[in-house]
Amino acid sequence: MTSPSRISLTRKQEKALLSLLPEDRVITAREKCAVYGVDAGRKRGAPAAVLRPKNTKEVQEILSFAQKERLPVHPRARGTNMVGACVPENGGMVISCLELNRILEVDERDYVACVQPGVVTGDFNSLLEDKGLFYPPDPASVGFSTLGGNLSTNAGGMRAVKYGVTRDYVLGVEAVLPGGRILQTGGRCHKDVVGLDLTGLFVGSEGGLGFITRIWLKLLPRPAYTSSLFASFDSLDDALSGVDAVLKQGILPVAMEIMPDAVLDCLRELKSVHLPEKSGAALLLKVDGNRAGVREDLRRAEKALHNASIQVADPEEEERLWEPRRLISQASYRLKPNKISEDIAVPRGRLHDYVRAAVKIGKERDLPVLVFGHAGDGNMHTNIMYDGNDAGECIRAERVREDILSRVLALGGTVSGEHGIGQGKRKYLSRQLTPLQLELMRGVKKVFDPLNIMNPVLRY
């Protein structure tokens, strides 16, 4: 499918936008719009305008205007996306969530919160902690990504092993559809099976169906106690076997993260990180519950990991063990100045096969490939490191990516576990999904967005 030509605004259209929002919330200057045309994956676009609505009514007016003028609309939160899903490759308008950033309600009896999409996930969690409540989804960008952005990609994170992903906590949404219609799905009930799951369609839709203005989220009681375990192994195979051994003990960790030797070597370059001198791989576990249960789980985990060197930390010391895991992205640039960041997932039983294959592919192409991440659910982050100023390395990096994603599909996996599709992975859709699946997705998209103005980056 060919890309449409770039969409710019006429003077008349710019004037119309200024009648919808105050001047300070309509941005048309090219240099100021540029900030809203890039994401964390370093993909870039050039928005023709950036709009910053503060309420549902303003969004409604914008989408009514956009439908009438057939102007592409790109919903955007804080741009932490890695695959160009919020980047306007052909111009059009970016609608920012930055002014839609209020926590509207936290109900401690219903265990429900109502929020606007621009609320930072980490800020939300901090508020809940003071109330003894818990919102489990925990993406690596939790300190600066937003609840709306997390919803749009169905973000997961390290706690997904036990608690699941964003989809499991979205009870309902208020969304403005193209043309200005307002749709509310779901509500405050933790269980609701009436009709088709319209709420679920929005989770992971990458802004392609409508603009979400409110989200109802399920909350949990905060666990009484947590503890973590850091296990160092002589080899990667030992660490991968350790994953199976822990699960076979009947332990369901909150998080279970694996870091092979190449990742550990990068981390040792950071002076703030303290790791064992040399190990072939490391496994990080977190468990929660009541104190006695947590200690019993740790005892059984240590028994399962009998061939590892183990450190255990109680709540007040846990962050010391988890700090290296959170710094992997920063440390990876010690190897090369650029990276392709993949977030594949494979069936749990094929994890060994994937990790070995990815490392081997990198060696064959003479480029560093860092594989790490959520060993408990098979969602592996894979960083292909290269020098963007070296034409040969750029070509090899793309070939490594192609080889790795081909291997993922051969193992029955998926090319994206939590980052989404966006621009970066569109070409792999037809390799993972059947023609019938793609036809049905196009049909759903057309029902919500008949003129294809909502994030046309998404091309099923």
C-alpha positions as semicolon CSV with decimal commas, in nm:
position;residue;x (nm);y (nm);z (nm)
1;M;0,000;0,000;0,000
2;T;0,141;0,337;-0,096
3;S;0,167;0,616;0,158
4;P;-0,068;0,916;0,113
5;S;0,086;1,254;0,040
6;R;0,164;1,484;0,332
7;I;-0,137;1,671;0,475
8;S;-0,094;2,042;0,552
9;L;-0,349;2,291;0,683
10;T;-0,493;2,580;0,485
11;R;-0,515;2,927;0,639
12;K;-0,888;2,876;0,670
13;Q;-0,840;2,551;0,861
14;E;-0,588;2,708;1,097
15;K;-0,832;2,990;1,166
16;A;-1,108;2,737;1,235
17;L;-0,889;2,555;1,490
18;L;-0,825;2,884;1,670
19;S;-1,201;2,920;1,707
20;L;-1,214;2,581;1,884
21;L;-0,929;2,628;2,135
22;P;-0,746;2,923;2,291
23;E;-0,441;3,036;2,094
24;D;-0,193;2,900;2,352
25;R;-0,331;2,547;2,297
26;V;-0,309;2,550;1,918
27;I;0,045;2,506;1,786
28;T;0,122;2,549;1,417
29;A;0,480;2,684;1,413
30;R;0,694;2,415;1,249
31;E;0,974;2,425;1,508
32;K;0,729;2,393;1,799
33;C;0,532;2,115;1,630
34;A;0,854;1,918;1,577
35;V;0,866;1,825;1,947
36;Y;0,538;1,637;1,900
37;G;0,660;1,454;1,591
38;V;0,912;1,216;1,748
39;D;0,883;0,916;1,979
40;A;1,121;0,721;2,204
41;G;1,206;0,491;1,914
42;R;1,349;0,798;1,733
43;K;1,096;0,786;1,451
44;R;1,009;1,133;1,325
45;G;0,723;1,310;1,151
46;A;0,609;1,666;1,092
47;P;0,265;1,753;1,238
48;A;0,081;2,030;1,059
49;A;-0,072;2,134;1,393
50;V;-0,073;2,028;1,757
51;L;-0,388;2,070;1,968
52;R;-0,405;2,048;2,347
53;P;-0,768;2,008;2,459
54;K;-0,863;2,016;2,827
55;N;-1,198;1,836;2,825
56;T;-1,424;1,601;2,634
57;K;-1,623;1,882;2,472
58;E;-1,311;2,031;2,315
59;V;-1,206;1,690;2,182
60;Q;-1,556;1,645;2,043
61;E;-1,535;1,973;1,853
62;I;-1,191;1,889;1,717
63;L;-1,297;1,547;1,588
64;S;-1,613;1,689;1,435
65;F;-1,396;1,941;1,247
66;A;-1,140;1,675;1,150
67;Q;-1,409;1,449;1,006
68;K;-1,564;1,733;0,808
69;E;-1,226;1,839;0,667
70;R;-1,093;1,481;0,637
71;L;-0,783;1,569;0,833
72;P;-0,574;1,289;0,985
73;V;-0,569;1,286;1,366
74;H;-0,288;1,137;1,574
75;P;-0,361;1,091;1,948
76;R;-0,047;1,139;2,155
77;A;0,045;1,115;2,520
78;R;0,411;1,158;2,621
79;G;0,572;0,996;2,316
80;T;0,731;0,700;2,497
81;N;0,614;0,469;2,217
82;M;0,895;0,276;2,047
83;V;0,739;0,192;1,708
84;G;0,618;0,523;1,566
85;A;0,251;0,465;1,654
86;C;0,205;0,830;1,759
87;V;0,428;0,981;1,487
88;P;0,244;1,156;1,199
89;E;0,437;1,032;0,898
90;N;0,215;1,226;0,655
91;G;0,130;1,538;0,853
92;G;-0,217;1,610;0,985
93;M;-0,301;1,701;1,343
94;V;-0,161;1,571;1,671
95;I;-0,406;1,582;1,962
96;S;-0,204;1,585;2,282
97;C;-0,324;1,439;2,614
98;L;-0,097;1,664;2,821
99;E;-0,382;1,886;2,941
100;L;-0,608;1,585;3,007
101;N;-0,413;1,480;3,313
102;R;-0,650;1,463;3,611
103;I;-0,728;1,174;3,844
104;L;-1,103;1,225;3,861
105;E;-1,191;0,969;4,128
106;V;-1,048;0,689;4,341
107;D;-1,323;0,484;4,508
108;E;-1,182;0,272;4,790
109;R;-1,505;0,069;4,829
110;D;-1,558;-0,012;4,461
111;Y;-1,183;-0,055;4,402
112;V;-1,222;0,163;4,092
113;A;-1,048;0,476;3,967
114;C;-1,157;0,715;3,693
115;V;-0,874;0,903;3,521
116;Q;-0,799;1,112;3,217
117;P;-0,554;0,966;2,964
118;G;-0,266;1,207;3,036
119;V;-0,212;1,094;3,397
120;V;0,145;0,968;3,448
121;T;0,132;0,604;3,558
122;G;0,394;0,649;3,830
123;D;0,208;0,948;3,979
124;F;-0,111;0,742;3,985
125;N;0,064;0,458;4,167
126;S;0,207;0,699;4,425
127;L;-0,141;0,828;4,506
128;L;-0,277;0,474;4,538
129;E;0,006;0,366;4,768
130;D;-0,101;0,622;5,027
131;K;-0,451;0,467;5,017
132;G;-0,336;0,105;5,046
133;L;-0,440;0,036;4,686
134;F;-0,255;-0,116;4,392
135;Y;-0,260;-0,080;4,011
136;P;-0,035;-0,365;3,886
137;P;0,067;-0,277;3,524
138;D;0,431;-0,170;3,549
139;P;0,593;-0,076;3,214
140;A;0,959;0,022;3,223
141;S;0,853;0,378;3,142
142;V;0,622;0,393;3,446
143;G;0,785;0,713;3,575
144;F;0,692;0,917;3,267
145;S;0,450;0,726;3,043
146;T;0,075;0,781;3,081
147;L;-0,224;0,563;3,153
148;G;-0,373;0,653;2,814
149;G;-0,053;0,563;2,633
150;N;-0,030;0,236;2,828
151;L;-0,388;0,154;2,730
152;S;-0,329;0,230;2,362
153;T;-0,055;-0,035;2,341
154;N;-0,185;-0,271;2,611
155;A;0,138;-0,220;2,805
156;G;0,257;-0,494;3,038
157;G;0,578;-0,466;3,236
158;M;0,761;-0,674;3,490
159;R;0,460;-0,758;3,710
160;A;0,272;-0,920;3,420
161;V;0,377;-1,272;3,523
162;K;0,137;-1,271;3,818
163;Y;-0,094;-0,978;3,756
164;G;-0,140;-0,959;3,379
165;V;-0,133;-0,652;3,153
166;T;-0,326;-0,327;3,106
167;R;-0,620;-0,504;2,940
168;D;-0,691;-0,689;3,264
169;Y;-0,754;-0,362;3,453
170;V;-0,954;-0,149;3,208
171;L;-1,321;-0,162;3,307
172;G;-1,447;0,102;3,067
173;V;-1,363;0,406;2,857
174;E;-1,518;0,727;2,736
175;A;-1,404;0,790;2,379
176;V;-1,480;1,054;2,120
177;L;-1,524;0,898;1,777
178;P;-1,454;1,067;1,442
179;G;-1,732;1,314;1,373
180;G;-1,771;1,394;1,742
181;R;-1,988;1,109;1,869
182;I;-1,922;1,020;2,234
183;L;-1,908;0,652;2,327
184;Q;-1,894;0,514;2,682
185;T;-1,818;0,147;2,722
186;G;-1,813;-0,065;3,036
187;G;-1,826;0,104;3,374
188;R;-1,753;0,042;3,740
189;C;-1,837;-0,329;3,760
190;H;-1,543;-0,568;3,783
191;K;-1,742;-0,825;3,585
192;D;-1,968;-0,749;3,288
193;V;-2,044;-0,983;2,998
194;V;-2,336;-0,801;2,833
195;G;-2,282;-0,764;2,460
196;L;-1,957;-0,752;2,268
197;D;-1,644;-0,628;2,448
198;L;-1,620;-0,277;2,304
199;T;-1,386;-0,172;2,585
200;G;-1,141;-0,442;2,484
201;L;-1,132;-0,312;2,127
202;F;-0,982;0,017;2,247
203;V;-0,709;-0,151;2,452
204;G;-0,415;-0,196;2,216
205;S;-0,583;-0,004;1,931
206;E;-0,298;0,253;1,919
207;G;-0,539;0,545;1,882
208;G;-0,697;0,404;1,567
209;L;-1,063;0,390;1,674
210;G;-1,125;0,709;1,869
211;F;-0,976;0,953;2,118
212;I;-1,006;0,829;2,478
213;T;-1,100;1,100;2,727
214;R;-1,174;0,894;3,042
215;I;-1,067;0,552;3,167
216;W;-1,222;0,342;3,444
217;L;-0,957;0,118;3,603
218;K;-0,983;-0,181;3,835
219;L;-0,773;-0,156;4,151
220;L;-0,652;-0,419;4,398
221;P;-0,562;-0,414;4,766
222;R;-0,191;-0,345;4,806
223;P;0,004;-0,663;4,897
224;A;0,106;-0,674;5,262
225;Y;0,466;-0,780;5,202
226;T;0,716;-0,822;4,919
227;S;1,067;-0,957;4,884
228;S;1,311;-1,010;4,599
229;L;1,581;-1,257;4,503
230;F;1,884;-1,205;4,275
231;A;2,041;-1,529;4,147
232;S;2,376;-1,540;3,960
233;F;2,454;-1,841;3,738
234;D;2,763;-1,974;3,565
235;S;2,582;-2,002;3,232
236;L;2,276;-1,876;3,047
237;D;2,147;-2,233;3,014
238;D;2,155;-2,268;3,393
239;A;1,957;-1,945;3,433
240;L;1,697;-2,051;3,174
241;S;1,662;-2,387;3,348
242;G;1,618;-2,195;3,672
243;V;1,308;-2,025;3,530
244;D;1,146;-2,365;3,476
245;A;1,261;-2,492;3,815
246;V;1,097;-2,202;4,002
247;L;0,764;-2,241;3,824
248;K;0,764;-2,617;3,883
249;Q;0,788;-2,546;4,254
250;G;0,438;-2,398;4,228
251;I;0,565;-2,042;4,279
252;L;0,403;-1,765;4,077
253;P;0,638;-1,465;4,110
254;V;0,520;-1,110;4,070
255;A;0,813;-1,063;3,832
256;M;1,080;-1,292;3,689
257;E;1,347;-1,120;3,478
258;I;1,649;-1,271;3,306
259;M;1,974;-1,090;3,217
260;P;2,240;-1,282;3,016
261;D;2,614;-1,213;3,047
262;A;2,628;-0,953;2,765
263;V;2,367;-0,744;2,948
264;L;2,549;-0,778;3,280
265;D;2,876;-0,670;3,118
266;C;2,707;-0,349;2,991
267;L;2,565;-0,278;3,336
268;R;2,906;-0,314;3,500
269;E;3,019;-0,015;3,293
270;L;2,784;0,203;3,500
271;K;2,959;0,306;3,821
272;S;2,632;0,323;4,012
273;V;2,557;-0,047;3,958
274;H;2,697;-0,319;4,183
275;L;2,690;-0,672;4,044
276;P;2,876;-0,997;4,113
277;E;3,219;-0,992;3,948
278;K;3,148;-1,238;3,670
279;S;2,849;-1,456;3,593
280;G;2,698;-1,615;3,288
281;A;2,350;-1,481;3,358
282;A;2,127;-1,352;3,634
283;L;1,766;-1,413;3,732
284;L;1,562;-1,162;3,930
285;L;1,246;-1,264;4,119
286;K;0,991;-1,070;4,322
287;V;0,721;-1,236;4,531
288;D;0,441;-1,084;4,736
289;G;0,168;-1,179;4,982
290;N;0,173;-1,216;5,359
291;R;0,512;-1,232;5,531
292;A;0,503;-1,604;5,608
293;G;0,393;-1,696;5,256
294;V;0,660;-1,478;5,095
295;R;0,933;-1,634;5,307
296;E;0,812;-1,984;5,219
297;D;0,812;-1,897;4,847
298;L;1,168;-1,765;4,875
299;R;1,279;-2,078;5,060
300;R;1,142;-2,297;4,781
301;A;1,289;-2,068;4,514
302;E;1,635;-2,096;4,672
303;K;1,595;-2,474;4,675
304;A;1,500;-2,472;4,305
305;L;1,800;-2,250;4,223
306;H;2,050;-2,461;4,416
307;N;2,327;-2,409;4,158
308;A;2,316;-2,027;4,180
309;S;2,472;-1,763;4,403
310;I;2,175;-1,593;4,571
311;Q;2,104;-1,258;4,736
312;V;1,769;-1,189;4,905
313;A;1,635;-0,844;4,992
314;D;1,338;-0,742;5,205
315;P;1,113;-0,445;5,105
316;E;1,342;-0,171;5,230
317;E;1,635;-0,308;5,027
318;E;1,463;-0,444;4,717
319;E;1,536;-0,147;4,492
320;R;1,908;-0,220;4,522
321;L;1,851;-0,554;4,347
322;W;1,616;-0,411;4,083
323;E;1,818;-0,104;3,992
324;P;2,037;-0,287;3,735
325;R;1,731;-0,415;3,551
326;R;1,590;-0,063;3,520
327;L;1,921;0,069;3,380
328;I;1,967;-0,177;3,094
329;S;1,848;0,065;2,825
330;Q;2,090;0,334;2,946
331;A;2,378;0,087;2,973
332;S;2,322;-0,061;2,626
333;Y;2,447;0,258;2,459
334;R;2,794;0,180;2,597
335;L;2,813;-0,074;2,315
336;K;2,686;0,129;2,017
337;P;2,516;0,469;1,971
338;N;2,199;0,331;1,809
339;K;1,963;0,042;1,866
340;I;1,661;-0,135;1,723
341;S;1,443;-0,223;2,020
342;E;1,224;-0,531;1,976
343;D;0,969;-0,666;2,227
344;I;0,884;-1,009;2,094
345;A;0,705;-1,284;2,283
346;V;0,729;-1,659;2,234
347;P;0,544;-1,949;2,396
348;R;0,693;-2,012;2,740
349;G;0,827;-2,351;2,638
350;R;1,024;-2,201;2,348
351;L;1,209;-1,939;2,552
352;H;1,535;-2,137;2,552
353;D;1,519;-2,173;2,172
354;Y;1,457;-1,803;2,115
355;V;1,729;-1,666;2,343
356;R;1,993;-1,894;2,194
357;A;1,881;-1,812;1,839
358;A;1,885;-1,434;1,894
359;V;2,235;-1,436;2,041
360;K;2,360;-1,659;1,759
361;I;2,208;-1,435;1,489
362;G;2,385;-1,132;1,636
363;K;2,720;-1,311;1,635
364;E;2,672;-1,424;1,274
365;R;2,611;-1,061;1,166
366;D;2,887;-0,929;1,396
367;L;2,656;-0,698;1,593
368;P;2,579;-0,699;1,966
369;V;2,231;-0,833;2,046
370;L;2,112;-0,789;2,403
371;V;1,830;-1,022;2,505
372;F;1,662;-0,973;2,842
373;G;1,329;-0,929;3,007
374;H;1,017;-1,104;3,121
375;A;1,119;-1,468;3,143
376;G;0,802;-1,557;3,331
377;D;0,572;-1,495;3,034
378;G;0,807;-1,531;2,735
379;N;0,815;-1,158;2,652
380;M;1,178;-1,086;2,564
381;H;1,320;-0,743;2,494
382;T;1,584;-0,765;2,223
383;N;1,815;-0,471;2,154
384;I;2,009;-0,481;1,828
385;M;2,299;-0,239;1,877
386;Y;2,465;-0,060;1,582
387;D;2,628;0,263;1,466
388;G;2,381;0,471;1,266
389;N;2,670;0,653;1,094
390;D;2,804;0,326;0,951
391;A;2,606;0,229;0,641
392;G;2,722;-0,131;0,661
393;E;2,611;-0,166;1,022
394;C;2,272;-0,015;0,941
395;I;2,216;-0,278;0,672
396;R;2,334;-0,559;0,900
397;A;2,113;-0,437;1,185
398;E;1,804;-0,458;0,964
399;R;1,907;-0,806;0,854
400;V;1,951;-0,912;1,217
401;R;1,603;-0,779;1,289
402;E;1,456;-0,967;0,993
403;D;1,629;-1,290;1,094
404;I;1,517;-1,255;1,457
405;L;1,154;-1,178;1,379
406;S;1,142;-1,462;1,127
407;R;1,269;-1,694;1,397
408;V;1,006;-1,563;1,640
409;L;0,726;-1,642;1,395
410;A;0,871;-1,985;1,326
411;L;0,856;-2,055;1,701
412;G;0,488;-1,962;1,710
413;G;0,558;-1,624;1,871
414;T;0,446;-1,267;1,812
415;V;0,646;-0,972;1,676
416;S;0,517;-0,749;1,956
417;G;0,443;-0,835;2,316
418;E;0,375;-0,484;2,449
419;H;0,511;-0,203;2,228
420;G;0,247;-0,225;1,954
421;I;0,279;-0,214;1,575
422;G;0,283;0,151;1,464
423;Q;0,497;0,225;1,161
424;G;0,784;0,003;1,265
425;K;0,620;-0,339;1,235
426;R;0,346;-0,290;0,978
427;K;0,517;-0,509;0,721
428;Y;0,511;-0,805;0,960
429;L;0,133;-0,798;1,010
430;S;0,059;-1,009;0,704
431;R;0,326;-1,258;0,810
432;Q;0,174;-1,315;1,153
433;L;-0,198;-1,262;1,086
434;T;-0,417;-1,444;0,833
435;P;-0,597;-1,263;0,549
436;L;-0,927;-1,322;0,730
437;Q;-0,794;-1,169;1,052
438;L;-0,673;-0,862;0,866
439;E;-1,003;-0,831;0,679
440;L;-1,198;-0,835;1,006
441;M;-0,965;-0,577;1,163
442;R;-1,013;-0,348;0,865
443;G;-1,388;-0,395;0,904
444;V;-1,382;-0,299;1,273
445;K;-1,169;0,005;1,196
446;K;-1,414;0,116;0,926
447;V;-1,714;0,093;1,162
448;F;-1,551;0,329;1,411
449;D;-1,360;0,544;1,161
450;P;-1,519;0,525;0,813
451;L;-1,292;0,792;0,660
452;N;-0,973;0,655;0,817
453;I;-0,871;0,980;0,987
454;M;-0,779;0,826;1,326
455;N;-0,408;0,748;1,328
456;P;-0,378;0,639;0,963
457;V;-0,027;0,518;1,049
458;L;-0,208;0,190;1,125
459;R;-0,262;0,011;0,794
460;Y;-0,420;-0,331;0,829
